[in-house]
Amino acid sequence: MSPFLPFTCKLETFIEDLQNIVNENKTTITKLLAQQEKTYQNFVKPLEIMEENLEEFFTPLSHLNSVNNSETTQKIYTQSLPIITEYSTQLSQNLAIYEAYKTIQQKEKNLSKEQQRVLELNIQNFELSGAHLDTQTKARLQDINIKLSELSNNFSQNLLDATNAYEYIIDNEEDVSGLPQSEKEHAKFEENGKIKYKFTLQMPSYIAYMTYGNNRKIREELYKAYVTRAPQNAQIIDEILSLRDEMAHLLGFSNYAEYSIASKMAPNTQSVLEFLEELVEHSHPQAKKELQTLQTIAPHPLESFDTAYYSEKLKKEQYALDEEEYRPYFEQQSVVKGLFKFLEKLFHLEFSPIDIELWDDKAQAYDVYENKKLKARIFLDLEARESKRGGAWMHNWQSHSQTLNGDEKLASAFVVCNFPPSSPTQPSLLRHDDVVTLFHEMGHTIHHILSEVQESEVSGVNGVEWDAVEFPSQFLENFAYEPEVLKLFAKHIDTKEILPNNMIDKLVQTKNFLSAMGMLRQLEFSLFDFKLHMAPHKEKEVQHLLDTIREKTALIPTPSYNKFQNGFAHIFAGGYAAGYYSYKWAEVLSADSFYAVIDEGIFNSKTAQNYLHVILHRGGSQSMQTLFIELMQREADTKQLLRLNGIHE
Ligand SMILES: [Zn+2]
């Protein structure tokens, strides 16, 4: 019998089947709780398996809804959400389960590290939601949560309204002369027999003018409109910050940043600050030089609304990289095979295609072997089509684990991209960026499927801390710039010529173009977000904090009308509060271990083998902080990220 689930999703009976599983689970929970003597084996494990089975049932639907979206999938998906939400809310508030976890944690002394981690994470989940607190505190926490989600909602609504309310019409052809034809076409419209161009504050449109628009006055006006959007959000920020602070205190933390990192890899708030400040310090000198170079091509002192424009000019002058020139070297199927070959050489993996029916003709399935042993199955769905949501992602399906009677369960995952569609007459030719994306998603994929963990809740990507999740994906992505790796597969489709070194150099240089300036900008956001949540900030204090940080991160004085914070939706309307630093945090881990491999020689690297055993095999079974130190025998070194970005002190 195949160890993998066949890909099926019976849409006609899905809701009924889901409801049945949920009802059965509820009965099982009652039975499990009624047991006198609860142990890991008779209580935690069955609960874990029950949850995993529900996931496995649900994943094909959410996958189909993303890759073969139709009215039917949407309808069923929408119908299933309240069922799942009701069930998981009930579960997360069931204090009897929490008590049982606590007792088992105290009583059972011979649990494996993996089992301890399962208990630790489950208990933490309960405690971070406050489910274990007294009724009055719980009621207040619930009020705060409702209020916070209203405020976040208003924040994004205000921002959206302000973004949509603005437009700038250009009727002088001269003012759009610097724009690429495609951007001009986007902006173009006709009014009373005259050709005009419309620019808005929506991303592609705004960026287009800021990057290519040669009229400085217009750039300034667009910029000003952009950074002064939604002034009423200042009030909302005050309310959000005060509620978050109260919530953190109710849950026993001294500030919201502490609460945020409790479930992350970063050991304490100080370590986050130190790491960000170290990067600022080391990026600053080069960023200053980059700005000086940029200044040399501008006929006037640079201001905030000039940088994108002159950066583009300078980039053209220095590199003139034409993406189209690269495409013939990156035919989709040869890239996929090349990636497999690379993983075969690096980690002794083998990818063997299997012929089974899937949701689309273009989708492919492979069985994955590690050292000749069947390990996992992956599904690749790489080409864009109308029914597929945009972007690229890895979606884990089954997780490696041990069943109740001790059998080994294997893992599976979906890899989804939106590459140009191929046809019998037209191959799918990728940009280098696409190649990087595929490596990135495959990094997530092998993190999930190569797991050797016995407990599904901490197997593969399950249970991995939020600020560490992107580590394995970025690790692998870095190899997509390495000549030794690219030359395994980057062959010109017609001439069969291997991608020459100078073209590879150009890719790296373009990636690192003005990287120190870019780094400082990301650090400014990260520091602002983190410090803002480390102590209560009210009204003017928010701006004051931002100004203080900018003294070290902004090389061009920011105009005083700039109210960037009112548009910082990541932290006020998204999930990034006191977590924006995670991008850089994971980048440091990946750059550091990546260079260890490079410096040892990619294909004889001891670190690569350790990476397989420590990081990939062990998934979320321990904090990434512990695993990383085991891998490198030391804490992460920020210098390696600077090296990756071509930042030299
Ligand atoms: Zn990712």
Boltz pocket constraint, residues with backbone or C-beta under 6 A from the ligand:
constraints:
  - pocket:
      binder: B
      contacts: [[A, 440], [A, 444], [A, 469], [A, 470], [A, 473]]
      max_distance: 6.0
